[in-house]
Amino acid sequence: ARTAAGDQDRPPVTVQLAWTHNAQFAGMYLADQQGYYTAEGLAVTFLEGGPGIDPIQVVESGQSQFSVSAADVFLVESSKGKPVSAIAVIFRRSPRVYVSLAGSGITRPQDFIGKTISVNSIARPPFEALMKNLGIQSDQYTLVNSTSDMTPFYSGQVQVRSVYLTNEVLAIQAAGHEINIIYPDDYGIHNYGDTLVVSDALTLMQPDLVLRFLRATLQGWTSAVENPSSVGSAVLKYNPSADPNLENQKMLASLPLINTGEDYIGWMRPEIWVGMEQMLRQQGELTSSQEMSQVINMQFLEAIYK
């Protein structure tokens, strides 16, 4: 049995977040605030992300033991030989979706023909894979780069926009616009989202630390899924200017991405990783090949769930 001890007996663990403090990291906040990390003998600190912060590089350089990274970014970086591996996927469906105004008649990707679509650079590979899957040629639509200005979308100048389900969709709805939401998953494009990444050195040297961190983190995410209305107040502790109601809404919007009903929270399917890698290679985002078993580490999920 563990004896109660002060922080001096708990190894400090840092996590580099993929973005600024918000409901996207709710499970970790609850693992911290509800004592799951303490119960595993860990003292955890979160490093805020944002523009210009590379979560993979922060782990690679040893500034942080763990990071949260987008799955496609992780695949591209690991293919460059960076000694990092994925140990769990939190968003097992990508939060990237396509939206059109409700009255536009655009309700499925086949309706994108002849339309102007705004997609940012990081969302291009899955978009192009979706079009290719449906046999739609690149000269059958017009692509423009997304900017933060929503006016072209609201005015109908841009008819389809690639957005994040967990924040931009909420903002569009809050602005009073009714929209159609089109999920790539429904059309055969299965992409993972937020992924927990760790350095290979840590999994080798301190596998028990990795196991304890992941176990507590998954408990936190289970708690967030079961009590989504507790997330807003949890976010406030790290971001006092957050709107707790909005953070609760973000968590509710995230539920079908995290708790897909197919398998355990955090679970990874190798075939989805392989499909993502093939897609990125076809789009020219990946040039060197990598052995998936080297970068996708199932040992901790298997130990926790089996």
Number of C-alpha atoms within 10 A of each C-alpha: 3 7 7 10 10 10 12 8 11 15 12 13 17 18 24 26 24 23 18 15 22 24 28 24 23 27 24 27 26 24 25 22 14 16 16 21 25 20 16 17 22 21 20 18 14 19 18 16 18 13 8 6 14 17 27 27 16 18 24 20 10 14 14 22 21 29 27 27 23 20 24 25 18 22 24 18 16 19 20 13 12 17 17 27 25 25 24 25 23 26 25 26 22 23 23 22 19 25 27 26 21 13 10 13 10 21 18 17 18 12 13 19 17 11 16 19 23 23 19 15 10 11 16 17 19 20 20 17 20 21 20 12 12 13 10 17 11 12 9 13 15 14 18 13 12 19 11 6 8 13 11 14 19 15 10 13 12 20 20 26 24 23 21 15 21 22 19 17 22 17 13 17 11 10 10 9 14 15 18 17 21 19 20 22 14 9 14 12 20 20 23 23 22 27 25 24 29 26 22 20 15 16 20 10 10 11 15 13 17 19 19 18 24 23 20 24 24 23 19 25 24 20 19 26 22 12 13 22 17 18 29 22 17 25 24 17 13 15 14 12 9 17 14 21 13 17 26 24 18 24 28 19 18 22 16 15 20 25 20 13 9 8 10 14 23 22 20 22 14 14 11 15 20 13 14 22 22 15 21 20 16 14 15 10 17 19 13 11 12 15 9 16 10 13 22 19 21 17 12 20 20 10 10 12 10 6
